[in-house]
Amino acid sequence: MTGDLASARALPGRPPDLTTIPKTGCVFRERCAFATDVCTDSEPQLEEFRSGHRRACHADVALVRSAPATPKGDAS
C-alpha cells in the first residue's frame, strides 16, 4: 500500500448488525476508541476534512491521526 491507504486503520470488533442499528448516534460508537457521549446522542455529519477525503466522526482529526494504530486494550 502507498500513501493514505498505508495509514488506514481497521476498527476492532465486528461491523454493526444492520438489523439493530441504533436510531440515534454513531453506529460505530461501540467499536471506536475515540467515542464519547456525543457519539451516543448525535449522528456525525459527513464532512470534507481534506481535499477529496470525507469523514463522518465527532472526534478531532488531529487526535485520530496522532493515536497509535492499535487502540489500548485491543488484543488483535
C-alpha positions, 0 to 999 in steps of 0.5 A: 500500500502507498500513501493514505491507504498505508495509514488506514486503520481497521476498527476492532470488533465486528461491523454493526448488525444492520438489523439493530442499528441504533436510531440515534448516534454513531453506529460505530460508537461501540467499536471506536476508541475515540467515542464519547457521549456525543457519539451516543446522542448525535449522528456525525455529519459527513464532512470534507476534512481534506481535499477529496477525503470525507469523514463522518466522526465527532472526534478531532482529526488531529487526535485520530491521526496522532493515536497509535494504530492499535487502540489500548486494550485491543488484543488483535 
